[in-house]
Amino acid sequence: MIVSQLCREKDFHQSWYRDWIAACYQPFHLHRKQWEHVAIAQALEERGLLRPGMRGLGFGVGQEPLPALFASRGCDIVATDLPLDRAGSLEWSRTNEHSSTAATLNRSGICPPETFDRRVTFRFEDMNSISADLVDFDFTWSSCALEHLGSLDAGWSFLLDQHRCLKPGGWAVHTTEYNVFSDHRTWASGSTVLYRKRDLLVLQRAARTRGLELEALDLSLGDLPNDFFIDYWPYHASPHLKLLVADEFVTTSIVLILKKVREPSEPRSPIAIDASGFTAPGHHRIPTQPVLAASDGEDDTLEHLRSERDAWR
């Protein structure tokens, strides 16, 4: 069963993994971005949320397949993304990771068009200031969006504030960046932040004050061959589960699963997060698409890079 956990190779070998990528008309890739979408879908499926009558709210959906996939299962979906004129969203649009209309969310034909049009609506939404009318949802989700809100505490504030969107008993399933080896040095602000184990423990405590319960954390790194492989710039399509960024940090994806167990009973208090750390470099994001396809020709320089990368095994 999917719990709050890191991206690990063993999930890619499960029958349900193949079923989900087939439903999305995608080829198999040992890539963490594909894993994020599958993990979100599987977590919701295991909790009985992907069925007719369920209402889902997606944040920062970009051009991911999940709105169409969930609609094909009978869910009514509100898909949201940052307005194009907001800082950062132009860069996402250049790499096909931003959406401005509902039409872009079903380009692969995952959902029958008439069903999609009936069940999916799209609107712009700022994750730092969630609109008050977004309420009564059975589930919410986002795929590596909350780490782009400006700081460590901004991402956690979003996760805690979105409890207002959920019905009692509703579920939130969100992925973000996890700093694999450092529980101290990290990117704490800027265009991308990397969450540490200590930050997850802060979230776990803070969630209780908002009536949320974080599913048990499983931070094991995995023990299959590709769990030990750390991708190195220029990134390739596969394997790409863990990667070195800025020649300093190793990051991977983590899925966080929270349940709304009750309405908040305590006064809202600020998040006591250790925000010490570094500002992310000037680039807008950690790439989610391969820089070089696995089939691209490689010269001596790339062979050298690969040998360096293999040394991280």
Phi and psi in degrees as a GROMACS rama.xvg file:
@    title "Ramachandran Plot"
@    xaxis  label "Phi"
@    yaxis  label "Psi"
@TYPE xy
-71.6596  124.714  ILE-2
-120.295  -170.198  VAL-3
-69.9485  108.181  SER-4
-154.369  166.51  GLN-5
-85.6574  161.135  LEU-6
-68.7587  123.287  CYS-7
-135.747  151.513  ARG-8
-61.0054  -34.0801  GLU-9
-58.6152  -30.5889  LYS-10
-63.5765  -32.6396  ASP-11
-66.9319  -17.9736  PHE-12
-97.8078  3.07982  HIS-13
-82.1251  148.894  GLN-14
-62.4277  -34.8589  SER-15
-66.2613  -28.6553  TRP-16
-63.0543  -46.1095  TYR-17
-64.5574  -36.7707  ARG-18
-63.062  -43.0198  ASP-19
-68.7001  -42.5915  TRP-20
-69.8892  -29.3859  ILE-21
-65.9008  -39.9044  ALA-22
-64.723  -26.3902  ALA-23
-95.911  4.69407  CYS-24
55.6703  43.5315  TYR-25
-114.954  145.263  GLN-26
-73.9733  161.631  PRO-27
-76.2213  130.195  PHE-28
-136.413  137.271  HIS-29
-81.1743  71.6462  LEU-30
-133.935  133.474  HIS-31
-66.1211  -29.0464  ARG-32
-65.8209  -42.6295  LYS-33
-62.9318  -40.1005  GLN-34
-59.234  -40.9054  TRP-35
-56.8396  -48.6293  GLU-36
-62.801  -43.315  HIS-37
-66.8935  -42.4308  VAL-38
-62.8124  -40.0742  ALA-39
-62.4218  -48.0737  ILE-40
-62.2093  -44.1028  ALA-41
-67.119  -39.7363  GLN-42
-61.6741  -42.5519  ALA-43
-68.3943  -39.9234  LEU-44
-61.6473  -44.4435  GLU-45
-65.1471  -21.8107  GLU-46
-100.703  12.7546  ARG-47
71.5459  28.7319  GLY-48
-101.633  -12.1823  LEU-49
-99.273  75.1341  LEU-50
-153.135  162.86  ARG-51
-55.394  139.484  PRO-52
96.5467  -14.4959  GLY-53
-82.4853  144.379  MET-54
-113.407  128.742  ARG-55
-123.506  148.068  GLY-56
-125.982  119.317  LEU-57
-107.206  135.205  GLY-58
-108.118  141.245  PHE-59
54.0074  46.6978  GLY-60
-71.0259  -19.4425  VAL-61
54.2613  -130.435  GLY-62
-118.932  32.6101  GLN-63
-69.9346  159.778  GLU-64
-82.091  -7.1728  PRO-65
-65.856  -41.131  LEU-66
-56.9049  -45.252  PRO-67
-67.3304  -39.7838  ALA-68
-61.7599  -46.2219  LEU-69
-68.3553  -36.2497  PHE-70
-64.3681  -36.0217  ALA-71
-65.8135  -19.4081  SER-72
-92.6949  2.78963  ARG-73
101.23  3.7463  GLY-74
-82.1768  150.26  CYS-75
-96.3574  123.916  ASP-76
-120.603  134.541  ILE-77
-108.971  113.46  VAL-78
-103.125  133.293  ALA-79
-128.942  156.162  THR-80
-152.845  164.051  ASP-81
-68.6362  138.531  LEU-82
-55.6003  143.2  PRO-83
-61.9511  -26.1929  LEU-84
-84.3415  0.117031  ASP-85
-83.3544  152.861  ARG-86
-56.2063  132.248  ALA-87
94.7378  -31.6438  GLY-88
-70.1516  -27.1863  SER-89
-62.8065  -40.9074  LEU-90
-63.96  -39.9765  GLU-91
-61.9575  -39.5533  TRP-92
-65.9647  -33.0262  SER-93
-64.5842  -26.8508  ARG-94
-107.029  20.49  THR-95
59.2243  35.5007  ASN-96
-118.525  19.8304  GLU-97
-133.542  146.287  HIS-98
-122.183  142.59  SER-99
-122.819  -9.52815  SER-100
-143.886  159.274  THR-101
-65.8163  -29.2951  ALA-102
-59.241  -31.566  ALA-103
-71.3173  -13.0677  THR-104
-87.5397  -5.07743  LEU-105
-132.061  30.6987  ASN-106
-66.9638  -23.2098  ARG-107
-86.7953  -2.3341  SER-108
71.2287  28.8886  GLY-109
-63.2852  -37.189  ILE-110
-116.343  138.533  CYS-111
-52.8472  134.261  PRO-112
-53.2142  -42.9816  PRO-113
-67.2302  -35.1897  GLU-114
-68.6857  -43.017  THR-115
-60.3677  -47.8927  PHE-116
-61.3742  -32.2259  ASP-117
-79.9843  -31.5766  ARG-118
-106.007  -14.8821  ARG-119
-117.022  127.558  VAL-120
-119.92  151.424  THR-121
-123.594  142.104  PHE-122
-151.738  157.953  ARG-123
-82.1057  143.496  PHE-124
-153.685  137.899  GLU-125
-94.9603  115.99  ASP-126
-66.6426  -18.205  MET-127
-82.3381  -7.71204  ASN-128
-152.746  81.123  SER-129
-71.1143  131.765  ILE-130
-63.0009  143.594  SER-131
-68.848  -19.5507  ALA-132
-85.2634  -3.68193  ASP-133
-86.2393  85.4974  LEU-134
-137.153  168.989  VAL-135
65.7602  38.3304  ASP-136
-97.2102  147.169  PHE-137
-79.3812  -26.9671  ASP-138
-155.825  155.281  PHE-139
-127.645  158.686  THR-140
-155.319  160.379  TRP-141
-156.767  152.446  SER-142
-119.277  102.975  SER-143
47.4989  56.4284  CYS-144
-116.361  -35.8121  ALA-145
-69.8352  -18.6229  LEU-146
-79.3311  -2.03428  GLU-147
-105.681  19.0212  HIS-148
-92.204  1.28701  LEU-149
119.136  -29.7028  GLY-150
-162.397  167.401  SER-151
-58.7192  -47.3494  LEU-152
-71.418  -26.7803  ASP-153
-65.1211  -40.5064  ALA-154
-64.3004  -44.646  GLY-155
-67.0329  -37.3118  TRP-156
-59.76  -40.7836  SER-157
-60.262  -48.7618  PHE-158
-59.2322  -38.0645  LEU-159
-76.1587  -39.66  LEU-160
-68.7642  -28.6546  ASP-161
-71.6639  -0.632827  GLN-162
-61.0609  -27.6778  HIS-163
-66.9713  -20.9207  ARG-164
-79.5754  -17.0041  CYS-165
-96.2643  145.466  LEU-166
-70.3555  158.875  LYS-167
-56.7585  131.945  PRO-168
87.2797  -1.21109  GLY-169
-74.9556  164.623  GLY-170
-122.484  145.193  TRP-171
-120.628  127.271  ALA-172
-128.32  111.71  VAL-173
-136.268  141.22  HIS-174
-108.378  154.124  THR-175
-156.2  -174.608  THR-176
-88.7919  139.85  GLU-177
-124.185  128.308  TYR-178
-80.0122  107.14  ASN-179
-67.2652  -45.8065  VAL-180
-109.393  -12.2358  PHE-181
-114.876  128.539  SER-182
-103.727  12.4312  ASP-183
-130.186  -75.1493  HIS-184
-67.6553  135.053  ARG-185
-166.035  173.06  THR-186
-86.7597  112.696  TRP-187
-100.898  -14.0053  ALA-188
-153.457  170.726  SER-189
107.599  -161.366  GLY-190
-70.7062  -23.2492  SER-191
-142.72  136.628  THR-192
-119.767  156.523  VAL-193
-119.596  119.562  LEU-194
-83.5195  142.158  TYR-195
-105.486  172.075  ARG-196
-57.6251  -42.9977  LYS-197
-60.4592  -33.5476  ARG-198
-70.1722  -35.2681  ASP-199
-65.281  -36.3421  LEU-200
-68.3209  -35.5722  LEU-201
-62.655  -45.6199  VAL-202
-59.7805  -42.6183  LEU-203
-58.9207  -43.0567  GLN-204
-70.9395  -44.8869  ARG-205
-65.9308  -32.9461  ALA-206
-59.527  -35.8215  ALA-207
-62.0084  -32.5411  ARG-208
-73.5837  -14.4505  THR-209
-105.411  11.0638  ARG-210
77.7612  17.6147  GLY-211
-108.766  150.382  LEU-212
-125.587  120.407  GLU-213
-82.3179  123.683  LEU-214
-57.4649  151.218  GLU-215
-47.1284  132.032  ALA-216
-82.1646  129.605  LEU-217
-119.675  101.857  ASP-218
-101.686  18.4527  LEU-219
-65.6996  142.522  SER-220
-88.0358  -9.68059  LEU-221
95.8046  158.261  GLY-222
-132.734  18.199  ASP-223
-95.4928  162.737  LEU-224
-50.9214  -45.3297  PRO-225
-77.4593  -7.89825  ASN-226
-71.9231  -20.9056  ASP-227
-95.7025  -3.18353  PHE-228
-90.4057  127.416  PHE-229
-114.584  114.801  ILE-230
-70.3625  149.414  ASP-231
-134.633  143.356  TYR-232
-59.3616  135.194  TRP-233
-81.314  129.94  PRO-234
-66.2089  147.927  TYR-235
-112.507  169.606  HIS-236
-71.0423  -30.8692  ALA-237
-164.595  134.543  SER-238
-80.3945  149.501  PRO-239
-150.586  67.672  HIS-240
-100.986  -40.4916  LEU-241
-124.912  146.862  LYS-242
-144.953  149.124  LEU-243
-88.891  128.691  LEU-244
-120.376  138.612  VAL-245
53.9676  28.7109  ALA-246
55.9879  24.9067  ASP-247
-138.342  -48.7259  GLU-248
-109.454  143.971  PHE-249
-103.329  125.937  VAL-250
-124.874  156.278  THR-251
-146.005  -179.671  THR-252
-94.8823  146.741  SER-253
-130.519  139.318  ILE-254
-102.15  131.965  VAL-255
-114.14  128.827  LEU-256
-121.679  120.275  ILE-257
-124.261  144.188  LEU-258
-117.235  137.497  LYS-259
-84.0209  103.417  LYS-260
-91.832  -19.9017  VAL-261
-167.699  168.18  ARG-262
-74.8999  149.727  GLU-263
-56.7523  135.596  PRO-264
-112.774  -7.24619  SER-265
-114.631  151.605  GLU-266
-59.0958  144.436  PRO-267
-66.2148  129.702  ARG-268
-123.646  153.862  SER-269
-65.2723  156.014  PRO-270
-80.366  125.598  ILE-271
-89.6507  68.1756  ALA-272
-99.0177  143.083  ILE-273
-78.9797  101.711  ASP-274
-92.3118  9.39271  ALA-275
-67.9348  145.665  SER-276
153.916  -156.503  GLY-277
-114.352  154.895  PHE-278
-83.8302  136.394  THR-279
-59.563  148.449  ALA-280
-57.2253  171.128  PRO-281
-66.2983  -17.8699  GLY-282
-65.9133  152.261  HIS-283
-72.9923  -24.795  HIS-284
-167.021  167.919  ARG-285
-80.4487  126.943  ILE-286
-57.7125  138.115  PRO-287
-106.617  -6.35631  THR-288
-111.609  147.605  GLN-289
-64.4719  140.854  PRO-290
-76.2394  -36.9706  VAL-291
-127.413  131.999  LEU-292
-67.7478  154.321  ALA-293
-60.7943  -24.8798  ALA-294
-92.8144  -3.33259  SER-295
-62.4854  148.096  ASP-296
-67.5256  150.418  GLY-297
-127.762  127.372  GLU-298
-88.8103  -172.259  ASP-299
-62.4115  -34.838  ASP-300
-62.982  -44.5887  THR-301
-67.6134  -35.4581  LEU-302
-61.8678  -38.3971  GLU-303
-64.8696  -43.0038  HIS-304
-61.4423  -40.0142  LEU-305
-66.0911  -37.83  ARG-306
-66.0064  -37.4679  SER-307
-63.8927  -43.057  GLU-308
-63.0979  -41.7557  ARG-309
-64.0384  -23.9819  ASP-310
-64.7585  -16.8918  ALA-311
-81.6438  -7.67213  TRP-312
